[in-house]
Amino acid sequence: MAKELLRQLTKACAGVRGLRRIPEYCQKKHSSDDGIFTIHDFDTDLKYESTYSSHIGSHVFWMGQYARSVLGLISRVLDRRDSVVFDIGANEGEETLFCAKRVPSGKVFSFEPNASVRARLVKNVALNNFTNVSIEPVGLSDEPGTLTLYAPAGRHADGTLNAGQATVCPRAGVDKPIGEITLSTMDIFVKEHELQQVDLIKIDVEGAELMVLKGGKDALQRMKPKLIVEVWEGEERSRELLRYITDLGYIVHNIAPDGSFHKATDLSRTSRDVFCIAN
């Protein structure tokens, strides 16, 4: 009960400049608490279950949201109730739930190959009785097969456990092998499910974004969906990723904290996530 009461304060502070330190302090203080919570006011009226020690879950609990700018963008651009959405790297389901609410006569395909976070995704979809979500236990890449998944060796800087950092592209600090995952490609998936249109694709796969796009080249050129893609500022693979997106005929936009967007004039300096619209 005490956490719930405190949460009402921290949520109000999260979006106020200079006051964000309050929810951040609470998040860090409770980062070793593996207790499970269920809130009933995510995106006003949705249920969301996680743990206080989860990086994303703790953000949702103490601050109301994790991917604030991306959710703000989605609320602006996902304007058709029958839209088809791909959430690639769905994690616990924050964006999946947010999208599913807005496309009651559409479909959300949520791709999450990491079994540990997929279990939470399954639970969150079930809690909200969404029948328009299909959870896909595979990763998408540039070719089908299997790859090793690597997880963080320790905790995040805020003390939480960030299972969402698991990747097939290991790097310093995220290099603990946790098993093999099955991979398909976007083009194969679209063909197998006989999809005629995909309207919005969110890709957050910890450095493997280019591999996902290469495996969906035909679908992207044919259906021209809007894209929300995580980039890694300053890294050569991010420059290659953005070149590939523009070569497909997309215009890259930076995303502001409130979800508004504007055309990127310097692709060497973009927002952490970019919004791409087919030209």
C-alpha positions in Angstrom: 0.0 0.0 0.0 2.8 2.4 0.9 4.4 1.9 -2.6 1.1 2.5 -4.3 0.6 5.8 -2.4 4.1 6.9 -3.1 3.7 5.9 -6.8 1.0 8.6 -7.2 3.6 11.2 -6.3 6.4 9.7 -8.4 4.2 9.5 -11.5 3.3 13.1 -11.2 7.0 14.1 -10.9 8.2 11.9 -13.8 7.3 14.4 -16.5 8.3 17.5 -14.6 11.7 19.0 -15.3 13.8 18.9 -12.2 11.5 16.5 -10.3 12.4 13.3 -12.1 15.0 12.6 -9.5 12.2 11.6 -7.1 10.9 8.6 -9.1 14.5 7.7 -10.0 15.4 7.6 -6.3 12.5 5.4 -5.6 13.3 3.1 -8.5 16.8 2.7 -7.4 15.9 2.2 -3.7 13.6 -0.7 -4.6 15.7 -2.2 -7.4 16.5 -5.3 -5.5 12.9 -6.1 -4.7 11.8 -9.0 -6.9 8.2 -8.7 -5.7 5.5 -8.7 -8.4 3.2 -5.8 -8.9 0.1 -5.3 -11.0 -1.1 -1.8 -11.8 -4.5 -1.0 -13.4 -3.8 2.4 -14.9 -1.1 1.9 -17.5 -2.2 4.0 -20.5 -5.1 5.1 -18.2 -7.0 1.8 -18.1 -4.8 -1.1 -18.9 -3.3 -3.7 -16.5 0.5 -4.2 -16.4 2.4 -6.8 -14.4 6.1 -6.8 -13.7 8.6 -6.7 -10.8 10.1 -3.8 -9.0 13.5 -5.1 -10.0 12.7 -5.1 -13.7 14.3 -2.2 -15.6 11.3 -1.6 -17.8 8.7 -2.7 -15.2 10.1 -0.4 -12.5 9.9 2.6 -15.0 6.3 1.7 -15.7 5.5 1.5 -11.9 7.3 4.6 -10.7 7.1 6.8 -13.7 4.0 5.6 -15.6 5.9 4.7 -18.8 9.2 3.5 -20.0 9.3 4.4 -23.7 7.6 7.8 -23.2 8.7 9.4 -26.5 7.9 6.3 -28.6 4.4 5.9 -27.0 3.8 9.6 -27.6 4.7 9.1 -31.2 2.5 6.0 -31.6 -0.5 7.9 -30.2 0.0 10.4 -33.0 0.6 8.2 -35.9 -1.4 5.0 -35.2 -4.7 6.5 -36.3 -6.5 3.6 -37.9 -8.4 1.1 -35.8 -7.7 -1.7 -38.3 -4.0 -1.2 -38.6 -1.5 -4.1 -38.5 1.5 -3.6 -36.3 4.8 -5.5 -35.8 6.4 -5.0 -32.4 9.8 -6.5 -33.0 11.6 -6.9 -29.7 8.4 -6.7 -27.6 10.0 -7.3 -24.2 7.3 -7.2 -21.4 4.7 -5.7 -23.8 4.6 -2.0 -23.1 4.3 -1.0 -26.8 2.3 -4.1 -27.6 -0.4 -3.2 -25.1 -0.4 0.4 -26.1 -0.9 -0.5 -29.8 -3.4 -3.2 -29.2 -5.7 -0.8 -27.4 -5.7 1.5 -30.5 -6.3 -1.2 -33.1 -9.3 -3.2 -31.8 -10.2 -4.4 -35.3 -6.5 -4.7 -36.4 -3.6 -6.9 -35.3 -0.4 -6.7 -33.3 2.3 -9.3 -34.0 4.7 -9.2 -31.0 8.1 -10.9 -31.6 10.0 -11.8 -28.5 12.4 -14.8 -28.6 13.7 -14.3 -25.0 11.7 -16.7 -23.0 12.2 -14.9 -19.7 10.6 -11.7 -20.8 8.2 -13.4 -23.1 6.5 -15.0 -20.1 5.7 -11.5 -18.8 4.5 -10.4 -22.3 2.1 -13.3 -22.4 0.8 -12.5 -18.9 0.3 -8.8 -19.7 -1.6 -9.6 -22.9 -3.8 -12.1 -21.1 -4.5 -9.6 -18.2 -6.0 -7.2 -20.7 -8.0 -9.9 -22.6 -6.6 -8.8 -25.9 -7.6 -11.1 -28.7 -5.9 -9.0 -31.4 -2.4 -9.8 -30.3 -0.3 -12.7 -31.7 2.8 -13.4 -29.6 5.6 -14.9 -31.8 8.4 -16.7 -29.9 11.0 -16.1 -32.7 13.5 -13.4 -33.5 13.6 -11.7 -36.9 16.9 -11.4 -38.8 18.3 -11.4 -42.3 18.0 -15.2 -42.7 16.3 -18.0 -40.8 18.3 -20.2 -38.4 19.5 -20.0 -34.8 21.8 -17.7 -32.9 23.1 -17.5 -29.4 21.4 -14.9 -27.2 23.5 -12.9 -24.8 22.3 -11.2 -21.6 23.8 -8.6 -19.3 26.4 -10.0 -16.9 25.2 -7.7 -14.1 22.7 -5.1 -13.1 21.9 -1.8 -14.8 23.4 1.4 -13.5 20.1 2.1 -11.6 20.4 -1.3 -9.9 17.6 -3.0 -11.9 17.8 -6.1 -14.0 17.5 -5.2 -17.7 16.6 -8.5 -19.4 15.6 -6.3 -22.4 19.3 -5.8 -23.2 19.6 -9.4 -24.3 21.1 -9.5 -27.8 22.5 -11.6 -30.6 25.2 -8.9 -31.0 27.3 -9.3 -27.8 29.2 -6.3 -26.4 31.1 -5.4 -23.3 28.9 -6.1 -20.3 26.3 -7.9 -22.4 28.1 -11.1 -23.2 26.6 -13.8 -21.0 25.3 -16.6 -23.3 21.8 -17.8 -22.1 20.8 -20.1 -24.9 19.9 -20.4 -28.6 16.9 -18.6 -30.2 15.1 -19.4 -33.4 15.2 -16.9 -36.2 13.0 -16.2 -39.2 12.8 -13.2 -41.5 10.1 -10.5 -42.0 9.7 -11.5 -45.6 9.1 -15.2 -44.7 6.7 -14.3 -41.9 4.7 -11.9 -44.1 4.5 -14.6 -46.8 3.6 -17.4 -44.4 0.8 -15.3 -42.9 -0.4 -14.0 -46.2 -0.3 -10.4 -44.9 -1.3 -7.8 -47.5 -0.5 -4.8 -45.4 1.6 -3.9 -42.4 1.2 -0.3 -41.3 3.6 0.3 -38.4 6.8 -1.6 -37.4 8.7 -0.9 -34.2 12.2 -2.4 -34.0 14.2 -2.5 -30.8 16.6 -5.5 -30.9 19.7 -4.2 -29.3 22.0 -3.7 -32.3 20.4 -6.2 -34.7 18.1 -3.7 -36.3 19.8 -3.7 -39.7 19.6 -7.5 -39.8 15.8 -7.3 -39.3 15.4 -4.7 -42.0 17.5 -6.7 -44.5 15.3 -9.7 -43.9 12.2 -7.6 -44.7 13.4 -5.7 -47.8 10.6 -7.0 -50.1 7.9 -6.4 -47.6 9.2 -2.9 -46.8 9.4 -1.9 -50.5 6.0 -3.3 -51.2 4.0 -2.2 -48.2 5.9 0.9 -47.1 5.1 0.7 -43.4 6.0 3.5 -41.0 9.1 2.5 -39.0 10.2 3.2 -35.4 13.8 2.1 -35.1 16.3 2.2 -32.3 19.7 3.5 -33.3 23.0 3.5 -31.5 24.4 7.0 -31.7 28.0 7.3 -33.0 28.5 3.7 -33.9 29.4 2.6 -37.5 26.5 0.0 -37.5 24.1 2.9 -36.8 25.4 4.9 -39.8 25.1 1.8 -41.9 21.5 1.2 -40.6 20.4 4.8 -41.4 22.0 4.5 -44.9 20.1 1.3 -45.5 16.8 3.0 -44.4 17.3 6.0 -46.7 18.4 3.8 -49.6 15.0 2.1 -49.3 13.4 5.5 -49.9 12.5 6.4 -46.3 12.8 9.9 -44.8 14.3 9.8 -41.2 12.8 11.9 -38.5 14.0 12.6 -34.9 11.5 12.0 -32.1 11.1 14.6 -29.4 10.3 13.6 -25.8 6.6 14.4 -26.3 6.4 12.2 -29.3 6.4 14.9 -31.9 8.8 14.4 -34.8 10.8 16.5 -37.3 13.0 15.6 -40.3 16.5 14.7 -39.3 19.0 17.1 -41.0 22.1 15.4 -39.7 22.0 11.6 -39.7 25.2 11.5 -37.6 23.2 13.0 -34.8 19.8 11.6 -34.4 17.5 10.8 -31.5 17.9 7.4 -29.8 14.8 6.2 -31.7 13.9 7.5 -35.2 10.7 7.6 -37.1 10.9 6.8 -40.7 8.3 7.5 -43.4 8.4 6.1 -47.0 9.0 8.9 -49.5 
